[in-house]
């Protein structure tokens, strides 16, 4: 596949209008449709203002729905989860094709093979409207992940679907979801499968000071010789907490961890920058101390990570089915893992 000339990425900092307070499923779905329509108008206007070289747009996490605030999993599934071929993806596909952009975001998603659950899914739709990448978040404190149904998930989709990388004319694209930017193992797994541009949909604390995630974005770029395009919410509304708590911080980083563009607060198209993957590829084949990917002692790292205590298949039943957890179980599970780490000596007691 031939590589396109240098192109421009936009981390679109758009507001989230949550569906939590909607009276019923119909009202929630109508709000989701309006949220997507509004984003389409913003992309059209942003590309018209910035220029036709905008070829990739990354949306924030929760851009269409917000996140559950105590709702049981079945209720949130009905109210907010997309079907894998549902109308929400069809609307997003039309936006991508109408404006000639690759479009990436993150949504709650139903999978018919794991029907009782939803997964938090990052996606990439190409400029012809085809969904070319689907990544299910592996680390989430209050939502199911493929790890919770691990054996069945691998049997159904294989490991390449757990760490997907899309080969495109823009380069090799991969998604990292929200707080997963804090887990270097996930970015490294994607980089070792060829990822050159990390698309990071997030909804995180905005601050004039460096935050853990802001530091991590720089680190993931440097460690993996990759660009990072990170889109944060431009405020979150129709929720009980202050709307500007998740605002600002949309940024684009090069493979040296340098900030190429950054948005302020509120809805913004300011975080856009040129991405030159051809130049990145030249840097990536240059030997030297900075070439971390070629110097990684993977066999030692894998052995060192072996005692990690989080169990797989947590939501599989003895008869091979899948169960739906009650929301308090997620916190109970984390407490149990911490106790196991204390017992094994991995953590020292206070």
SERO-856099 format. One record per atom (N, C-alpha, C, O): x, y, z. Coordinates in pm, whole numbers, padded with zeros to 5 digits, always signed. Each point is the difference from the previous one (the first is absolute). Layout:
BEGIN
XYZ
...
This chain:
BEGIN
+00085-00120+00000
-00085+00120+00000
+00089+00124+00000
+00086+00016+00086
-00109+00072-00183
+00082+00121-00009
-00037+00098+00110
-00115+00010+00042
+00217+00062+00004
-00018+00094+00112
-00036+00138-00053
+00065+00050-00093
-00167+00011+00150
-00039+00135-00039
+00107+00100+00042
+00075-00025+00095
-00067+00139-00163
+00090+00107+00047
-00042+00046+00138
-00105-00038+00052
+00189+00121+00007
-00031+00053+00133
-00142+00056+00003
-00044+00066-00094
-00026-00095+00202
-00142+00036+00013
-00022+00060+00138
+00090+00002+00083
-00212+00047-00059
-00029+00070+00124
-00101-00080+00083
-00101-00047-00052
+00131+00033+00181
-00091-00063+00096
-00066+00107+00085
+00060+00103+00031
-00186-00128+00005
-00076+00089+00087
-00051-00078+00119
-00073-00098-00015
+00112+00142+00134
-00058-00052+00125
-00116+00093+00034
+00020+00106+00058
-00140-00147-00094
-00117+00088+00012
-00050-00001+00144
-00048-00101+00050
+00061+00215+00014
-00041+00012+00139
-00146+00046+00003
-00030+00120-00002
-00060-00217+00008
-00142+00029-00007
-00068-00034+00132
+00046-00088+00073
-00154+00157-00045
-00071-00021+00126
-00076-00132-00001
-00044-00047-00105
+00031-00011+00222
-00080-00122+00019
-00133+00039+00063
-00003+00061+00107
-00106-00097-00171
-00134+00019+00055
-00053-00139+00037
-00044-00076-00086
+00048+00045+00214
-00022-00136+00049
-00147-00039-00008
-00090+00084-00001
+00069-00216-00004
-00136-00054-00012
-00053-00052+00133
-00111-00054+00004
+00186+00067+00104
-00041-00059+00128
-00138+00045+00044
-00078-00081+00051
+00048+00208-00070
-00127+00053+00049
-00116-00018-00095
-00111+00044+00030
+00132-00107-00144
-00109-00020-00095
-00105-00092+00060
+00032-00095+00071
-00157+00125-00098
-00110-00072+00064
-00012-00144-00044
-00043-00086+00077
+00079+00057-00200
-00014-00136-00052
+00099-00022-00113
+00075+00090-00037
-00077-00212-00017
+00095-00036-00106
-00019+00087-00123
+00098+00043-00062
-00223-00016+00025
-00027+00079-00119
+00060+00140+00011
+00059+00051-00095
-00075+00012+00212
+00056+00134+00019
+00152-00005-00003
+00064+00089-00057
-00005-00194+00117
+00145-00014-00001
+00053-00016-00142
+00099+00063-00037
-00165-00146-00042
+00046-00023-00137
-00015+00125-00085
+00082+00026-00088
-00186+00053+00114
-00016+00124-00073
+00112+00098+00035
+00051+00071-00088
-00011-00066+00216
+00110+00088+00039
+00131-00047-00063
+00079+00083-00045
-00055-00212+00042
+00121-00053-00064
+00004+00043-00146
+00104+00043-00049
-00217-00054-00020
-00005+00040-00140
+00033+00148-00016
+00071+00038-00093
-00123+00046+00182
+00030+00143-00006
+00147+00028+00028
+00061+00085-00064
-00005-00158+00162
+00142+00016+00030
+00086-00030-00122
+00094+00073-00030
-00125-00181-00039
+00077-00039-00118
-00020+00102-00112
+00096+00036-00069
-00219+00011+00051
-00026+00100-00105
+00079+00128+00028
+00058+00058-00092
-00054-00015+00216
+00074+00122+00036
+00148-00017-00029
+00066+00093-00047
-00012-00211+00077
+00141-00026-00028
+00027+00005-00150
+00104+00050-00043
-00197-00101-00036
+00016+00008-00145
+00011+00144-00048
+00083+00031-00085
-00167+00057+00139
+00007+00142-00036
+00134+00060+00043
+00059+00080-00073
-00011-00118+00191
+00127+00054+00048
+00117-00046-00087
+00091+00079-00029
-00092-00204-00013
+00107-00050-00086
-00002+00073-00134
+00105+00038-00052
-00223-00019-00003
-00010+00072-00127
+00057+00141+00013
+00078+00044-00084
-00117+00026+00190
+00047+00137+00019
+00150+00004+00027
+00072+00085-00053
-00024-00178+00137
+00142-00002+00034
+00086-00027-00123
+00102+00066-00021
-00143-00162-00061
+00078-00030-00119
-00003+00117-00098
+00100+00030-00065
-00215+00037+00056
-00008+00116-00087
+00091+00112+00046
+00055+00073-00083
-00038-00057+00213
+00084+00106+00054
+00147-00038-00004
+00084+00080-00041
-00051-00203+00084
+00140-00042+00011
+00059-00030-00137
+00113+00040-00030
-00191-00111-00054
+00048-00032-00134
-00026-00143-00039
-00028-00084+00085
+00037+00056-00214
-00033-00134-00051
+00099-00108+00038
-00027-00118-00022
+00143+00155+00080
+00097-00103+00040
-00037-00066+00133
+00073-00087+00047
-00185+00127+00014
-00049-00072+00118
-00051-00136-00047
-00102-00008-00068
+00172-00096+00104
-00034-00135-00046
-00042-00093+00114
-00051-00109-00025
+00072+00152+00149
-00033-00083+00116
-00061+00088+00108
+00053+00106+00032
-00165-00151+00023
-00063+00069+00112
-00018-00101+00113
-00057-00107-00020
+00106+00142+00138
-00019-00082+00120
-00099+00070+00090
+00014+00119+00029
-00115-00194+00016
-00103+00051+00089
+00030-00040+00144
+00071-00097+00022
-00124+00170+00075
+00022-00037+00140
-00073-00129+00037
-00089-00047-00072
+00128-00007+00183
-00076-00106+00064
-00137+00056+00042
-00012+00118+00034
-00089-00203-00036
-00135+00037+00046
-00066+00106-00088
-00099+00061+00041
+00150-00037-00162
-00050+00111-00081
-00149-00011-00030
-00066+00101-00021
+00011-00221+00019
-00139-00017-00039
-00095-00024+00117
-00120+00024-00013
+00172-00070+00128
-00090-00052+00103
+00030+00045+00141
-00090-00002+00084
+00213+00042-00054
+00041+00006+00140
+00031-00140+00050
+00013-00093-00079
-00002+00080+00210
+00033-00131+00057
-00099-00034+00111
-00065+00091+00053
+00051-00219-00017
-00100-00037+00101
+00033+00059+00137
+00115+00000+00043
-00218+00048+00022
+00013+00055+00135
-00084-00084+00094
-00098+00046+00058
+00139-00172-00043
-00070-00090+00089
-00106-00085-00067
-00057-00088+00065
+00028+00112-00194
-00100-00083-00067
+00047-00146-00008
+00117-00024-00028
-00205-00072+00052
+00035-00140-00021
+00041-00024-00146
-00043+00071-00090
+00127-00171+00070
+00050-00026-00136
-00113-00018-00102
+00008+00057-00108
-00113-00136+00138
-00104-00017-00101
-00069+00131-00037
-00033+00022-00117
+00011+00065+00215
-00066+00127-00028
+00087+00089-00088
-00049+00062-00094
+00180-00057+00124
+00089+00083-00082
+00015-00058-00140
+00011+00074-00097
-00010-00205+00087
+00007-00064-00132
-00116+00044-00088
+00020+00036-00116
-00140-00038+00172
-00117+00039-00077
+00002+00149-00035
-00042+00038-00110
+00089+00044+00200
-00006+00144-00018
+00112+00053-00089
-00022+00093-00078
+00141-00151+00087
+00117+00068-00056
+00089-00084-00089
+00080+00058-00075
-00089-00190+00077
+00095-00082-00076
-00038-00007-00147
-00118-00016-00034
+00217+00029-00054
-00021-00011-00143
-00004-00148-00039
+00071-00082+00060
-00152+00046-00158
+00014-00129-00066
+00115+00010-00099
+00027+00108-00053
+00042-00220+00028
+00121+00006-00084
-00030+00043-00143
+00089+00048-00070
-00213-00066+00025
-00039+00049-00132
-00122+00092+00010
-00081+00008-00093
+00068+00061+00206
-00119+00079+00029
+00001+00139-00063
+00096+00037-00068
-00203+00038+00090
-00016+00131-00065
+00105+00102+00043
+00034+00090-00078
+00018-00102+00199
+00101+00097+00045
+00127-00013-00086
+00055+00101-00045
-00010-00223+00025
+00118-00019-00086
-00030+00042-00143
+00089+00052-00068
-00210-00074+00020
-00035+00042-00135
+00007+00151-00013
+00047+00052-00102
-00093+00020+00204
+00009+00147-00004
+00146+00046+00001
+00038+00090-00075
+00042-00152+00159
+00142+00035+00006
+00069-00031-00132
+00086+00076-00044
-00122-00187-00018
+00059-00038-00129
-00033+00105-00107
+00085+00033-00083
-00206+00019+00085
-00037+00103-00098
+00081+00128+00023
+00041+00065-00096
-00019-00030+00222
+00082+00118+00029
+00141-00019-00057
+00054+00090-00065
+00004-00207+00089
+00136-00026-00048
+00006+00007-00152
+00089+00065-00056
-00182-00130-00012
+00003-00001-00147
-00036+00136-00058
+00061+00043-00098
-00160+00025+00157
-00040+00130-00053
+00113+00102+00006
+00011+00086-00087
+00074-00095+00192
+00104+00100+00020
+00139-00052-00032
+00099+00071+00018
-00090-00196-00067
+00127-00054-00044
+00104-00010+00109
+00117+00032-00022
-00161-00077+00141
+00093-00013+00112
-00008-00140+00059
-00102-00067-00008
+00212+00026+00068
-00002-00115+00090
-00052+00052+00133
+00042+00105+00048
-00134-00180+00012
-00068+00046+00121
+00017-00103+00110
-00032-00118-00019
+00084+00162+00133
+00022-00090+00113
-00072+00053+00123
-00007+00121+00021
-00045-00210+00059
-00068+00037+00124
-00014-00120+00090
+00065-00103-00021
-00149+00116+00122
-00017-00105+00098
-00146-00004+00042
-00061+00103+00025
+00006-00225-00018
-00143-00015+00030
-00023-00128+00078
+00080-00093-00006
-00189+00089+00080
-00046-00125+00059
-00066-00081-00110
-00074+00053-00083
+00101-00183+00083
-00038-00081-00115
-00048-00139+00043
+00061-00064+00085
-00170+00021-00146
-00050-00136+00018
+00063-00092-00102
+00021+00038-00116
+00011-00160+00158
+00054-00103-00089
-00093-00120+00010
-00018-00053+00110
-00042+00009-00220
-00096-00112+00008
+00060-00129+00053
-00073-00086+00049
+00204+00071-00056
+00065-00120+00051
+00019+00005+00152
+00026-00103+00063
-00040+00220-00004
+00010+00017+00145
-00117+00088+00044
+00017+00104+00064
-00136-00150-00100
-00120+00083+00001
-00034+00063+00136
-00049+00113+00000
+00071-00177+00114
-00041+00066+00125
+00084+00122+00035
-00040+00080+00084
+00157-00064-00149
+00096+00102+00039
+00006+00112-00103
-00054-00013-00110
+00119+00123+00147
+00049+00096-00099
+00151+00010+00018
+00053-00030+00107
+00014+00073-00212
+00141+00033+00006
+00017+00147-00034
-00077+00056-00078
+00178+00005+00138
+00034+00137-00040
+00098-00011-00116
+00109-00054+00014
-00151+00105-00128
+00067-00029-00127
+00052+00125-00066
-00074+00097-00021
+00202-00098-00013
+00057+00103-00086
-00005-00050-00144
+00018-00119-00026
-00043+00210-00066
-00020-00040-00139
+00071+00097-00093
+00032+00113+00036
-00009-00161-00159
+00047+00085-00109
-00087-00030-00122
-00014-00115-00041
-00044+00220-00014
-00076-00008-00125
+00081+00072-00107
+00047+00111+00023
-00030-00174-00140
+00084+00062-00102
-00078+00105-00080
-00119+00021+00025
+00185+00042-00120
-00061+00112-00072
-00102-00045-00105
-00060+00082-00068
+00041-00213+00056
-00108-00053-00083
-00117-00047+00085
-00099-00052-00053
+00108+00069+00184
-00109-00039+00089
+00005-00143+00048
-00101-00051+00050
+00215-00015-00065
+00013-00140+00046
+00065-00004+00137
+00101+00066+00023
-00158-00143+00067
+00061-00018+00131
+00117-00097-00016
-00020-00118-00032
+00142+00167+00054
+00119-00080-00029
+00073-00045+00125
+00092-00081-00008
-00130+00134+00124
+00066-00041+00124
-00100+00008+00114
-00074+00098+00013
+00075-00200+00069
-00084-00005+00121
+00087-00053+00113
+00046-00115-00003
-00023+00199+00102
+00082-00038+00115
-00086+00007+00125
-00057+00105+00030
+00048-00215+00044
-00075-00002+00126
+00094+00026+00116
+00102-00067+00018
-00139+00167+00060
+00083+00041+00114
+00027-00117+00094
-00092-00074+00037
+00219+00058+00001
+00042-00111+00085
-00001+00035+00148
-00015-00089+00084
+00031+00217-00052
+00010+00043+00139
-00113+00097+00028
-00005+00109-00057
-00085-00148+00146
-00109+00089+00040
-00043-00038+00141
-00016-00119+00030
-00003+00217+00054
-00031-00029+00140
-00144-00047+00017
-00028-00083+00087
-00065+00134-00170
-00141-00029+00021
-00071-00052-00124
-00123+00010-00010
+00197-00065-00085
-00064-00054-00120
+00066-00132-00037
+00118-00021+00030
-00191-00068-00095
+00059-00126-00045
+00107+00024-00106
+00000+00103-00068
+00091-00198+00056
+00102+00006-00104
+00019-00139-00059
-00046-00099+00057
+00113+00089-00172
+00028-00132-00057
+00071-00095+00096
-00015-00121-00010
+00093+00176+00103
+00071-00086+00095
-00099-00077+00087
+00030-00112+00044
-00147+00169-00020
-00098-00064+00087
-00067-00120-00065
-00063-00082+00068
+00075+00071-00200
-00053-00116-00074
+00112-00052-00091
-00024-00037-00115
+00144+00034+00167
+00122-00010-00078
+00005-00120-00095
+00023+00016-00119
-00046-00135+00171
+00012-00119-00084
-00099+00003-00116
+00036-00029-00114
-00159+00065+00145
-00103+00007-00105
+00030+00112-00098
-00026-00014-00120
+00080+00126+00169
+00031+00113-00088
+00112-00037-00097
-00009+00029-00119
+00113-00093+00170
+00109-00042-00088
-00047-00103-00101
+00041+00003-00116
-00124-00095+00159
-00051-00101-00092
-00082+00064-00112
+00005-00043-00115
-00080+00146+00150
-00086+00066-00098
+00079+00092-00093
-00023+00000-00121
+00117+00080+00176
+00061+00108-00077
+00151-00013-00022
+00053+00055-00096
+00016-00127+00184
+00144-00011-00012
+00074+00118+00061
-00060+00105+00027
+00190-00122-00006
+00080+00101+00071
+00017+00128-00082
+00011+00109+00057
-00010-00120-00190
+00016+00121-00082
-00117+00096+00018
+00016+00120-00020
-00133-00172+00056
-00115+00087+00024
+00007+00063+00139
-00067+00100+00025
+00145-00157+00065
+00020+00061+00132
+00092+00120-00012
-00019+00101+00068
+00119-00110-00156
+00096+00108-00023
+00000+00035-00150
+00099-00028-00069
-00206+00087+00019
-00010+00022-00144
+00079+00122-00046
+00007+00101+00070
+00052-00112-00188
+00070+00110-00066
-00049+00004-00144
+00001-00103-00068
-00044+00220+00021
-00054+00014-00136
+00106+00058-00091
+00056+00106+00027
-00028-00176-00135
+00091+00048-00105
-00080+00090-00093
-00094-00046-00064
+00131+00174+00056
-00075+00097-00079
+00097+00090-00077
+00120+00000+00028
-00171+00076-00126
+00087+00097-00068
+00055+00108+00093
+00097+00067-00034
-00159-00049+00149
+00049+00098+00098
+00111-00057+00087
+00063+00074+00075
-00040-00203-00083
+00094-00069+00088
-00072-00108+00077
-00116-00029-00027
+00184-00029+00121
-00057-00108+00080
-00063+00060+00126
+00069+00057+00085
-00201-00071-00075
-00077+00065+00106
-00040-00101+00106
-00031-00115-00030
+00032+00159+00155
-00047-00083+00112
-00067+00090+00102
+00028+00120+00007
-00117-00178+00071
-00076+00076+00100
+00042-00038+00141
+00028-00116+00030
-00025+00216+00056
+00017-00018+00144
-00114+00074+00067
-00026+00116-00033
-00044-00180+00126
-00119+00058+00060
+00032+00067+00133
+00048-00065+00093
-00073+00193-00083
-00005+00074+00124
+00115-00032+00095
+00116+00022-00034
-00149-00076+00154
+00103-00021+00103
+00100-00108-00039
+00102-00016+00067
-00127-00058-00175
+00097-00101-00043
+00131+00064-00045
+00100-00070-00016
-00098+00201-00004
+00126+00068-00030
+00097-00014+00117
+00121+00016-00018
-00173-00047+00138
+00083-00019+00118
+00063-00139+00007
+00081-00027+00088
-00117-00061-00182
+00049-00138+00000
+00095-00017-00118
-00045-00025-00112
+00175+00037+00136
+00095-00005-00112
-00001-00133-00075
+00037-00005-00117
-00080-00101+00184
-00001-00131-00066
-00096-00002-00120
+00028-00066-00100
-00140+00138+00110
-00097-00001-00109
+00057+00072-00122
-00007-00052-00111
+00063+00171+00131
+00060+00073-00111
+00115-00079-00061
+00016-00001-00122
+00064-00064+00206
+00114-00076-00052
-00047-00119-00083
+00059-00031-00104
-00165-00037+00149
-00053-00112-00078
-00046+00046-00138
+00022-00069-00099
-00084+00186+00093
-00044+00054-00129
+00119+00043-00086
+00001-00024-00120
+00100+00086+00183
+00117+00044-00075
+00074-00120-00060
+00049+00007-00112
-00041-00115+00188
+00068-00119-00051
-00079-00071-00109
+00050-00092-00064
-00174+00135+00044
-00079-00047-00114
-00002+00104-00112
-00076-00012-00096
+00161+00115+00110
+00021+00093-00109
-00062+00137+00017
+00018+00084-00088
-00090-00057+00196
-00070+00128+00014
+00095+00118-00008
+00106+00000+00063
-00144+00101-00141
+00079+00121-00018
-00071+00125+00054
+00065+00097+00039
-00198-00101-00036
-00080+00113+00049
-00102-00055+00098
-00087-00078-00037
+00098+00120+00163
-00096-00041+00103
-00114+00102+00003
+00023+00121+00010
-00145-00171-00017
-00119+00083+00005
-00061-00017+00138
-00046-00109+00036
+00045+00217+00041
-00033-00008+00142
-00126+00081+00028
+00005+00122+00013
-00118-00191-00003
-00125+00064+00040
-00006-00002+00152
+00010-00106+00062
-00027+00224-00001
+00006+00008+00145
-00103+00100+00051
-00048+00086-00074
+00015-00099+00199
-00083+00099+00070
+00059+00011+00139
-00033-00078+00089
+00119+00176-00072
+00087+00001+00116
+00004+00137+00065
-00045+00099-00057
+00099-00096+00177
+00014+00125+00076
+00086+00098-00079
+00109-00034-00045
-00160+00155+00030
+00078+00104-00062
+00064+00087+00107
-00062+00032+00101
+00187+00005-00123
+00073+00078+00099
+00111+00078-00067
+00057-00047-00098
-00024+00166+00148
+00117+00071-00051
+00131-00067+00041
+00105+00029-00058
-00112-00117+00157
+00119-00076+00040
+00007-00132-00078
-00099-00045-00057
+00217-00014+00055
+00013-00132-00059
-00084-00100+00080
+00003+00000+00123
-00077-00082-00192
-00078-00107+00063
+00066-00134-00031
+00082-00008-00092
-00115-00098+00166
+00058-00131-00032
-00021-00041-00145
+00091-00052-00064
-00211+00074+00010
-00026-00040-00139
+00079+00085-00098
+00047-00049-00103
-00033+00177+00134
+00075+00087-00090
+00146-00041-00006
+00063+00002-00106
-00008-00039+00220
+00137-00051+00004
+00009-00131-00078
+00095-00023-00075
-00195-00064+00095
+00003-00131-00064
-00005+00010-00152
+00062-00080-00070
-00136+00177+00018
-00008+00014-00146
+00139+00027-00058
+00038-00058-00102
+00036+00147+00167
+00137+00027-00045
+00085-00127+00007
+00075-00031-00093
-00090-00041+00203
+00082-00120+00019
-00032-00106-00105
+00091-00062-00055
-00221+00041+00027
-00037-00102-00098
+00053+00036-00139
+00038-00089-00077
-00035+00219+00045
+00054+00043-00128
+00149-00031-00010
+00047-00056-00099
+00027+00093+00204
+00145-00019-00001
+00036-00149+00003
+00085-00045-00077
-00149-00029+00165
+00032-00142+00017
-00019-00080-00127
+00074-00095-00028
-00175+00135-00049
-00041-00083-00114
+00028+00065-00135
-00043-00052-00103
+00115+00165+00102
+00034+00068-00124
-00126+00021-00084
-00006-00040-00116
-00095+00103+00177
-00130+00011-00064
-00062+00137+00027
+00032+00067+00098
-00121-00027-00189
-00083+00117+00024
-00115-00038+00093
-00044-00115+00002
-00003+00212+00076
-00119-00017+00085
-00096+00114-00030
+00036+00117+00012
-00158-00152-00051
-00106+00099-00023
-00105-00023+00108
-00071-00100-00003
+00063+00194+00098
-00083-00019+00119
-00110+00105+00004
+00028+00120+00007
-00155-00164-00012
-00114+00090+00003
-00075-00014+00132
-00046-00109+00034
+00036+00219+00039
-00072+00002+00126
-00136+00068-00018
-00021+00072-00098
-00069-00094+00191
-00130+00065-00001
+00014+00151+00015
+00090+00048+00068
-00179+00025-00133
-00008+00144+00020
-00108+00033+00101
-00085+00086-00024
+00090-00154+00138
-00104+00012+00101
-00102-00112-00011
-00022-00055-00108
-00039+00022+00220
-00102-00105+00005
-00125+00058+00066
+00007+00057+00109
-00120-00073-00175
-00122+00067+00044
-00113-00101+00022
+00004-00113-00049
-00104+00158+00124
-00114-00085+00038
+00044-00112+00092
-00052-00112-00007
+00149+00142+00093
+00047-00092+00104
+00008+00079+00130
+00002+00123-00002
+00002-00193+00119
-00003+00073+00127
+00126+00079+00033
-00007+00099+00073
+00124-00140-00125
+00123+00067+00041
+00028+00121-00090
-00058+00011-00108
+00147+00080+00150
+00029+00119-00080
+00047-00036-00140
+00091-00082-00017
-00153+00144-00083
+00022-00042-00138
+00140+00021-00052
+00043-00074-00089
+00030+00172+00141
+00135+00028-00050
+00107-00086+00067
+00119+00022-00023
-00160-00118+00104
+00098-00087+00065
+00079-00081-00102
+00119-00027+00020
-00183-00011-00129
+00068-00071-00108
+00004+00094-00120
-00095+00006-00078
+00203+00066+00064
+00006+00106-00100
+00146+00033-00027
+00085-00016+00087
-00058+00062-00210
+00135+00037-00037
+00088-00122-00022
-00048-00113+00000
+00177+00136-00019
+00102-00104-00005
+00004-00078-00131
+00083-00091-00013
-00167+00122-00086
+00013-00067-00130
+00132+00042-00063
+00028+00119-00016
+00054-00218-00019
+00135+00030-00047
+00044-00103-00104
-00052-00111-00008
+00151+00153-00072
+00064-00090-00094
+00150+00002+00030
+00060+00107+00013
+00000-00226-00003
+00141-00015+00035
+00073-00071-00113
-00056-00089-00065
+00181+00128+00042
+00081-00076-00095
+00077-00108+00074
-00016-00016+00121
+00099-00058-00192
+00069-00115+00058
+00112+00040+00095
+00060-00087+00063
-00033+00214-00051
+00094+00048+00101
-00071+00052+00124
+00065+00053+00090
-00199-00068-00084
-00077+00048+00113
-00027+00149-00003
-00051+00055+00097
+00084+00010-00209
-00024+00144-00012
-00147+00027-00033
-00062-00073-00077
+00007+00178+00136
-00138+00040-00026
-00003+00077-00132
+00060+00107-00012
-00130-00162-00086
-00014+00066-00129
-00118+00097-00002
+00001+00099-00072
-00103-00129+00153
-00117+00088+00008
-00073-00032+00129
+00005-00113+00049
-00073+00213+00007
-00074-00019+00125
-00121+00094+00002
+00010+00116-00040
-00123-00168+00086
-00121+00079+00014
-00008+00059+00140
+00055-00055+00096
-00124+00169-00085
-00031+00056+00130
-00124-00066+00057
-00017-00121-00012
-00071+00200+00073
-00121-00056+00061
-00121+00027-00089
+00000+00092-00081
-00102-00174+00099
-00121+00012-00079
+00012-00072-00132
+00104-00057-00033
-00213+00059-00043
+00004-00065-00131
+00103+00069-00088
+00006+00123-00005
+00076-00204-00065
+00113+00058-00071
+00045-00089-00114
-00003-00123+00009
+00047+00189-00118
+00063-00071-00112
+00148+00037-00008
+00065-00025-00102
-00011+00085+00207
+00136+00054-00002
+00106-00110-00004
+00108+00021-00053
-00138-00139+00110
+00100-00107+00008
+00008-00074-00133
-00054-00110-00014
+00123+00170-00082
+00024-00066-00128
+00145+00020-00039
+00060+00104+00031
-00003-00202-00099
+00142+00007-00034
+00030-00092-00117
-00073-00096-00027
+00181+00127-00042
+00044-00083-00112
+00067-00127+00052
+00081+00004+00092
-00116-00115-00154
+00057-00131+00034
+00077-00050-00122
-00058-00021-00107
+00186+00002+00123
+00085-00046-00110
+00051-00140+00034
+00103-00016+00065
-00177-00085-00109
+00035-00138+00033
+00123-00045-00078
+00077-00082+00049
-00057+00135-00170
+00119-00036-00077
+00127+00039+00077
+00096-00077+00005
-00097+00197+00053
+00115+00043+00080
+00015-00087+00124
+00111-00033+00040
-00223-00002+00022
+00005-00089+00116
+00064-00133-00037
+00082-00052+00076
-00118-00001-00190
+00056-00130-00041
+00150+00010-00021
+00073-00095+00028
-00026+00208-00077
+00145+00016-00014
+00066+00001+00137
+00107-00060+00018
-00169+00127+00078
+00057+00002+00135
-00006-00139+00064
+00088-00037+00078
-00191-00038-00110
-00021-00131+00064
+00099-00107-00046
+00012-00103+00065
+00058+00124-00172
+00098-00100-00045
+00143+00046+00028
+00095-00063-00046
-00079+00171+00119
+00133+00050+00034
+00047-00063+00131
-00064+00021+00104
+00173-00099-00104
+00048-00061+00124
+00047+00105+00099
+00034+00112-00037
-00034-00150+00164
+00050+00089+00103
-00067-00026+00133
-00091-00082+00010
+00137+00152+00092
-00050-00022+00135
-00149+00030+00011
-00070-00064+00079
+00021+00160-00157
-00140+00041+00010
-00096-00100-00066
-00121+00014+00015
+00173-00111-00085
-00087-00095-00071
-00047-00108+00098
+00050-00112+00000
-00147+00149+00083
-00044-00087+00109
-00065-00130-00049
+00010-00103+00066
-00077+00109-00180
-00070-00121-00046
+00098-00112-00035
-00030-00118+00023
+00145+00153-00078
+00097-00102-00040
+00082-00052+00117
+00066-00103-00013
-00069+00172+00127
+00085-00036+00113
-00078-00061+00116
+00054-00016+00110
-00179-00018-00133
-00087-00047+00108
+00029-00147+00033
-00016-00085-00088
+00056+00052+00209
+00022-00140+00040
-00134-00067+00035
-00030-00022+00117
-00048-00010-00219
-00138-00039+00020
-00013-00127+00085
-00092-00010+00081
+00182-00085-00098
-00012-00125+00075
+00011+00028+00150
-00072-00062+00079
+00160+00153-00040
+00015+00034+00142
-00122+00078+00050
-00049-00025+00110
+00001+00117-00190
-00115+00080+00041
-00122-00090+00019
-00073+00014+00098
+00051-00105-00193
-00114-00092+00010
+00008-00082+00127
-00100-00018+00070
+00219-00033-00039
+00016-00079+00122
-00023+00085+00124
-00058-00047+00098
+00103+00171-00102
-00017+00087+00115
-00145+00036+00027
-00038+00024+00114
-00043-00020-00218
-00141+00034+00015
-00086-00121+00037
-00119+00016+00027
+00177-00133-00026
-00079-00122+00021
-00081-00001+00130
-00110-00056-00001
+00159+00114+00112
-00081-00007+00123
-00121+00093+00005
-00069+00004+00101
+00041+00073-00209
-00114+00091+00003
-00126-00077+00041
-00031-00102-00061
-00043+00149+00162
-00100-00086+00065
-00143+00009-00054
-00084-00079+00043
+00054+00171-00134
-00138+00014-00044
-00041-00122-00082
+00063-00033-00100
-00169-00033+00144
-00040-00125-00066
-00077+00029-00128
-00070+00101-00012
+00085-00192-00083
-00078+00004-00123
-00129-00081+00019
-00016-00072+00098
-00075+00087-00195
-00124-00080-00004
-00089+00022+00123
-00075-00088+00040
+00083+00206+00016
-00076+00033+00122
-00150-00012-00022
-00074-00035+00093
+00027+00061-00213
-00143+00001-00027
-00048-00122-00077
-00113-00002-00049
+00197-00099+00038
-00043-00125-00062
-00056-00093+00107
+00048-00003+00113
-00150-00073-00151
-00064-00092+00093
+00047-00143-00026
+00059-00029-00105
-00086-00059+00200
+00047-00138-00011
-00055-00071-00123
+00065-00090-00053
-00182+00130+00008
-00060-00065-00117
+00040+00066-00131
-00059-00029-00105
+00159+00119+00109
+00048+00064-00122
-00075+00125-00039
+00021+00053-00109
-00109-00005+00195
-00076+00121-00028
+00070+00125+00051
+00113-00006+00048
-00182+00118-00058
+00050+00129+00045
-00101+00060+00096
-00119+00006-00029
+00167+00040+00143
-00090+00059+00098
+00016+00152+00003
+00105+00053-00037
-00209+00015+00081
+00003+00145+00013
+00028+00035+00145
-00078-00038+00088
+00186+00110-00058
+00029+00034+00139
-00086+00115+00050
-00042+00085-00078
+00017-00083+00208
-00056+00118+00063
+00111+00104+00013
+00116-00036+00017
-00150+00162-00025
+00104+00103-00002
+00090-00003+00124
+00120+00022-00015
-00170-00050+00138
+00091-00006+00116
+00107-00108-00012
+00103+00008+00068
-00126-00109-00151
+00099-00107-00013
+00134+00048-00054
+00104-00057+00032
-00105+00163-00114
+00125+00050-00055
+00092+00049+00112
+00119-00030+00000
-00174+00105+00096
+00080+00048+00112
+00042-00115+00090
+00112-00003+00051
-00202-00093-00031
+00035-00116+00082
+00114-00078-00062
+00089-00049+00070
-00092+00038-00201
+00106-00072-00070
+00135+00069+00020
+00100-00066+00028
-00097+00198-00041
+00127+00071+00017
+00053-00017+00142
+00120-00020+00019
-00207+00028+00080
+00045-00021+00138
+00058-00139+00019
+00100-00017+00070
-00162-00083-00132
+00049-00138+00012
+00138-00014-00065
+00086-00071+00052
-00065+00137-00165
+00130-00006-00067
+00108+00065+00086
+00111-00052+00012
-00144+00166+00049
+00097+00066+00087
+00036-00088+00119
+00117-00007+00038
-00216-00061+00020
+00027-00091+00111
+00089-00116-00046
+00089-00043+00073
-00112-00006-00194
+00084-00108-00053
+00143+00049-00022
+00095-00075+00024
-00078+00197-00067
+00134+00056-00019
+00071+00018+00134
+00120-00022+00009
-00194+00062+00093
+00058+00009+00134
+00043-00138+00049
+00110-00015+00054
-00195-00086-00074
+00032-00134+00046
+00121-00057-00071
+00078-00076+00059
-00061+00113-00187
+00112-00053-00078
+00128+00080+00020
+00104-00036-00053
-00111+00144+00129
+00118+00082+00022
+00027+00099-00111
+00105+00064-00001
-00197-00052-00095
+00019+00096-00108
-00021+00143+00047
+00058+00094-00055
-00141-00077+00156
-00019+00128+00066
+00039-00014+00146
-00024-00104+00061
+00084+00207-00007
+00037-00001+00143
-00116+00059+00080
-00056+00102-00040
+00020-00163+00152
-00109+00056+00081
+00039+00135+00058
+00118+00022+00028
-00215+00069-00010
+00031+00130+00058
+00032-00012+00149
+00028+00101+00065
